[in-house]
Amino acid sequence: MSVRVLDPTVDTSPAKAGATTKLTSLAGRTIGLLDNGKINVRPLLDHMERMLRSQYGVRDVVRLRKLDFSRPVPAPVLAAMQGCDAVISAVGD
Amino acid sequence: MATRALQSAIYELADALDVNEHYQQNGWTDGLPIVPPTEERVREFLDAACLAPGDIIGVESVRQRPISAEKAAINVVMAGCLPTYMPVVVSVLRAMCVAEYNMHGSTASTGGSAPLIVVNGPIRAALGMNATHGVLGNGNRANATIGRAIRLVLINVLGCIPGQIDRATLGHPGKFTFCLAEDEEDSPWIPLAQERGVPAGASGVTVMAAEAPRQVMNEWTHDPEEIAETIAAEMRHNMLTYSVWAGNYALIIPKQLRDLFVAAGWRKHDIREYVYRSARVLRRDWATVGKGTIVARGGGPDQEFTALRWPEDLLVIAAGGPAGGFAAVVPPWYGARALAVTQTIDPVQGDQ
């Protein structure tokens, strides 16, 4: 006699979301830099901001910050991202 | 009215050994063998907690992952629980879905914590839980399988698989199970859950994202301050060698040292006050453990850190075997980024 058993899992793959159009150039774009509160993020993003401004001709760099890297981005920070063409989040370790 | 139909996919396999092999091969376990989650068994567990399959026990808020009663029950069966354990597991999951618990952060972190579960109230006796000999070890079905059920839910429902969502560098043995009952019968102290708002006579669970227990010993004194100092010293050591950030520490005090505190008139409150004052380090102390490079940072060498934000951060639990001058300090995963949460176990469900 066989045994009928139930699947213990749920599909944990991320919800389907359409990929946005890739930027072909950073020139004239507004780039967000998200500091997630991990150690040494600030000097890393400072360096990236200098690179973006001096080498890539971005229009503006928006510095964003969340206070706790283990929690989601607060709504006001998320709202500030809406004005960016792209956001770089740092760092994962 | 909620539907009684189970929604999960069904597998038809030859026997229980085949079921185990199938689940092992799919990575649906913690590595240990499982009990086959048959439809009948899963229904029995849902009934024990008065839940319909589609009821949502809680939602992991960061990744927006609901934990349905059906999926929880399947994993609770697999863990080897009895149906009567189901209300405890459900209460633990509800507590872990409270924002302060920080379920995503604490389960995904390289820090590798495990949920420490403390059960209080009449349900301990109803389930035959262990609060004495080897309380942090093996040997009791309820202690072992309630903790294991939580781990299986984390793996199978929330995807907390090592190397995937679970990024723990090391982890610790408590990730298999980390559940104990408080020895309320042999202690004059107020039970943990009652101190944290559960009504007297009711059952409750307290859960915190915890690192591995650190065992201490002081059999050389009857002075409560000296015993408390040994405990505080272990917390200072944890602050220097692991993480300095203040938050909930659990302190498990077995009978031998507990009796000495009680004889001296100390309550849990007195232990908390002493430890709060004593479990402190200065930034300069890091130089003594090979971390001299950070002594000059922040507030400089004389910057003081406390293990606890305030005395109430210390969760004092009366538990452990009768002989031996031991105690265990259980540090938080990452200070106050995740906090202990206490949840009442529904008396209708839990104490029938």
Interface residues (C-beta under 8 A of the other chain):
Chain A: S2 V3 R4 V5 L6 D7 P8 T9 V10 T12 A15 D68 F69 S70 R71 P72 D93
Chain B: L6 S8 A9 I10 Y11 E12 L13 A14 D15 A16 D18 V19 Y23 N26 W28 P36 P37 T38 E39 V42 S61 V62 R63 Q64 R65 S68 E70 K71 I74 N75 M78 N102 H104 G105 S106 A108 S109 T110 L152 N156 V157 L158 G159 I165 Y334 R337 A338
